[in-house]
Amino acid sequence: MPEQPLVSVRDIHKSFGTVAVLKGLSFDVAKGEVVCIIGPSGSGKSTILRCINRLIPIDRGSIRVASFEVEKLKSDRDIIALRKEVSIVFQQYNLYPHKTALANIMMAPIHVLKEDPKEVEARAVSLLAKVRLQDKAASYPGELSGGQQQRVAIARALAMRPEIILFDEVTAALDPETVKEVLVTIRELADEGLTCILVTHEMGFAREVADHMYFTDGGVIVEDGPPAEFFANPKHERTKAFLSQIL
Amino acid sequence: MSAPPFLRPLPRGTDLPVLLPPAARLARRVAQERLQGNPLARLEARHGWFLLVVFLCAAGYAQAQAPAGHPGIAATVWKWTPLLAKGFVFNIAISALAMAVGTLFGVFLGLAQLSPATPVRKSAWFVTHFFRNAPWLVLLFYCMFLLPFKITVFGVTVPLPDWVKATFGLSLPVMANMSEIVRGAVQSIPTGQWESATAFAFTRRQTLWMIILPQCVKRMLPPWMNLYSILTVGTVLVSVVGVSEVMTLAGDALGSENRADLLMPFYLYILVWFFLYCYPIARWTVYLERRYAVNF
């Protein structure tokens, strides 16, 4: 009997005012799986991620993350409990500019998870080493390059020891050379068996790391499949058109 | 969905290269004034020189007019300087106290203006704008006449002298202006910071006090200091309600001298003092603004 998926999204709908952004998406993510979502701008990819950690409440459908029934969470405390399990890395990094790189990583574990600051610091130092920024611990975000900031943001997400990390177009604001250093970091995490959902425009990277690909357009999943099949042999016309433009 | 007014982009200037530096300067100033909610009052050194020249001219003219046998203008002004200085120190003390009280309440009022609870937000908005737009003098008179001259708390009677009431009266507009400074600064923090804090499971209160407000301090400092300069100059208003600060004492001194020719030099002399006190603050504000320039 197959294991229950870690994330299970069922027929979710979301509108902003009169604009319907998500029109009935469903997908599952198993534990340890790396899922990539691609699609044109405005197709609701980032909204999907924000629904999973409930930054955005959905209108209809259901989302389950581990034991959390996301759409049924009412109290702030329950929502916060969910967010402790789901970390996110943003396109614009969104590091706290008034804190050093190390403090950025330590803040949430100390104040949200209420862990011992000494332990958290040790973990933060080793996470900085993991993203190869051990010598930047005392630097402020403003003193770091985009790629370095994004790697600090990844370390910050990891410090929460989440069940799953959401990556929201994390390389879109970077120049081509620094994209690589960030992607290398993400690939290491994927290889370690961390569950990841990536929204990305990096097709080559998606093909390498993804266990499963999804192509969204107009608020629905147009096509999905294992990357080899998905890229080599797209079935849907819309997918073919999109891939031919990008590849 | 159109963006709420405070999120709409600011005027960016122009594409004409010649106009870029002034346009950028204008845009910065507009941004600063939006943050502060007031036009900027900015002292420059030339204002001080101008003041000094006017003072010396007035003193010279008065000297020429002075009836024979009277001591000179400079000697008379110098004679009263210790008394005036005492009054001036009192002005500074009132301004510092009113600023402290006003800032403390203003921070909370400003945060209340950002509350997700509509009644709290609306009433904070009303209080802010009521005290921001009410004339300072009217507020002063209200405080003088409505506050008791003593209050009894748990059997202990605390006297409320006039100067305390006046200080409280001055702290009201400071509170209201501070409220707007806080609201403006919090709203100028990029929404990504809120989003990121929320996503990392911080509560709203934690987000505000640990992530948003520390970033606001730098942005609030220049308008806050500007507000202090305005308040300092405004402290002379308390002379109207009989507190013996520099203006009251100057009036007393003039009364005892009973010489009309002293009028101009005396008040200009006090004006020079205010300039000397406020000018360094203004320069420091400019320096901090440059240093913490916010790129909107």
Interface residues (C-beta under 8 A of the other chain):
Chain A: F16 G17 N53 L55 D76 I80 A81 R83 K84 S87 I88 F90 Q92 N94 L95 Y96 P97 H98 M107 A108 H111 V112 R156 M160
Chain B: M1 P190 G192 Q193 E195 S196 A197 T198 A199 F200 A201 F202 T203 Q206 M210 I211 P214 Q215
